[in-house]
Amino acid sequence: MSIGDSLLDYFSEDEIKNFYRLDYSGSKKFFDLTIESTYSKLEVYDALILGFKSDDKNYIIYNLGAALDFLNNIDGCLKKKDEIVSKVTELFSELSTVRSYTRKHDEDITGESKIYSTDFAFHTGEIARIVCIEWSDKFRKDNYIDHLRFFLSTIEYRKWINDEAWE
């Protein structure tokens, strides 16, 4: 599965309609689908997170991501993130930029949830993001789980998620 592929090459439309859909509170230009490991029999990650244009009946992939849960274990998440960052750095020496940062999560208006991110911008325009999300106690009570996400996105999708997806 790659950026630019149609999800219909991997799943039927009926299967796709059963995946968890996330519509963002801001712009509706894109939406995400989550495919849980119990459904897709993933071996390494707990879920796939894929991004699509809202009006696209062909389900062309603009964002390809994977998630790995770290239940109340942000230190374990950060360690795994560092391992992945090291591997990506080794594999892609032609990267144009690498940037690491920590910020508040946009979904948590209290500002207590955090994102620990490393972004790679490729010369081709795609962006890879490896991120650990540490939820505040308020979100954990609502069954939010600290987790690692690894994304490869088109520049169009990444610009949207950064600038328009959230109110």
C-alpha positions, 0 to 999 in steps of 0.5 A: 500500500502506497501514497497514490494507491486506491484503497479499493485495490485492497478492500471492497467498498463494503469493507471500507464503509465499515472502517472507523471514519474521522471527520475533522472539526475544521475543514472537511476537505479530507477525512481519515479511515482507521483500520484496526489490527483485528480486522487487517491482521497487522503484524507490527502496528495496532492500526492503519490510519489513511487519509482521503479527499472527501469527494473521492469515490476511488479512495486515493490515499493521500496519507498513509500511517500506522499506530502503535499503542503505549498504554500509560507508557510515554517513555516506551513510546519515545524510545520506539520513536527514536529507533524509527527516526534513526532508521529513517535517517539512515535509509534516506540520506537525501532528505531535505530537512529534519525537524523535531519539536514538542507542542500541545495537541490541538484536540485538547483545549486545556493544553495538557496533552502533548505531541513529540514529533520528528518531521522529514521533508523529502525533496519529492514533496512527501512528508514523513512524521514520526510522533508520540502522543501523550494524552492528559488524564482527562482524555485517558478517562475517555479511553484515549491511549498514548501512542506512536504514529508514523505517517507518510503524507502528500504535502497537500494533506500535511498542509491541510492537517496542520492548517485547516483540519481543526477549528 
